[in-house]
Amino acid sequence: ALTSAARAKISRISEFAERSSRRLKKLMVEDEKAYSRLSRALAKKAANKTRLYKNAAAVPLEACVVIQKALKKCEELSVYRKASIASDLVEAALILEAAFLSAKLNVEINLDGIKDIIYTRKVRKALSGLSASVGDRHLFFHR
């Protein structure tokens, strides 16, 4: 049986998951809008696209942050796992890892269009840190 502290922690993780899901859905819409604005500017051969590329990179970068935090919550949740939900945790981690890699690729593609070296280095450093903490987390939950 779970202690009241454990139940409270699981409840907080569940609430975090709901908030994260809502935020990621909003980010999908924002990403589509950012891409549309950038795409239109590219079609018109607009002069200064740096701001648009930065906006297009910022959205999936935020998604990477949310996803990385969700993976940490999966790890916290794994302490309370039962054998019957172990595969669910592994599957959730795999899906989160795939989402992270997709968002990371999106950021990297947009960074290629940005001439601001200081900005791109800063974003790549942040992305590298996030990537290091994501890794193959699903392997941890499988044990």
Summary of the structure (lengths in Angstrom):
residues: 143
radius of gyration: 18.0
end to end distance: 21.4
largest distance: 63.3
contacts: 398
relative contact order: 0.13
helix: 85%
strand: 0%
